[in-house]
Amino acid sequence: MIRDANGNGKAGGKGKGAKVTPRLPLKAAPERPTFARERRAMTRGLLPVAGCDEAGRGPLAGPVVAAAVILDPNRVPRGLNDSKQLGMVEREALYDKICATAHVAVAFGSTQRIDRDNILQASLWALARAVAALPVAPQLVFVDGRDRIAVPCECEAVIGGDGLVASIAAASIVAKVTRDRLMMRLGACHPGYGFERHMGYGVPEHSRALKALGPTPHHRRSFAPVAACYRDREPAVVGDAEIAELI
């Protein structure tokens, strides 16, 4: 009851001119990748089904790493997601589960290949190599992004696939963990650059080290921030064989 200055009461309520505060929508639960696309393909007789993804397109140093994964339909690990949405501890735990229950293969596009062919072509090459290295040949491959890859089976590109398709999410985790471990080893081989912390990305710490120490053989000489640091230095070139020795 609301009373006026004369003590008369009137019922409160929402009149015609009353302002109504809009209700805020409930926060929707974040979507996770599912195995639905793989199951639909399997009902069409396409099996096994693989997913593939890469890690390391953007860094100034280190290879691009591609992974291909064929998940067991009866043992799909819980918690799969785009590797960028997971913390290191979650990624490592899921990596172990994926490797224990699925067919997995990885391939590397060296800095030499990146500088020669460009990062996109090196990534697509590594993705195709990862699929070819699987112990079982898939009949369908889902690949993250807009570009299909050269494989002897059906291939479907899925934009944002690492957040939609379970097999691609699993591949993104394997690629990310594999590359991070490699960059940590490179950090031990080349102290001062901080590879073990930033994984080769162009953060301020890395930029300062490039200017002070110059490029290593693992830097991508075709990337502008690296090219600007050459001056009179000419770093060695690292190919696929040298990368394999670090794994």
Buried (B, 14 or more C-beta within 10 A) or exposed (E): EEEEEEEEEEEEEEEEEEEEEEEEEEEEEEEBBBBEBBEEBBEEEBBBBBBBBBBBEEBBBBBBBBBBBBBEBEEBBEEBBBBEBBEEEBBBBBBEBBBEBBBBBBBBBBBBBBBEBEBEBBBBBBBBBBBBBBEEEBBBBBBBBEEBBEBEBBBBBBEEBBBBBBBBBBBBBBBBBBBBBBBEEBBEEBEEBBBBEBBBBBBEEBBEBBEEBBBBBBBBBBBEBBEEBEEEEEBEBBEBEBBEEBE
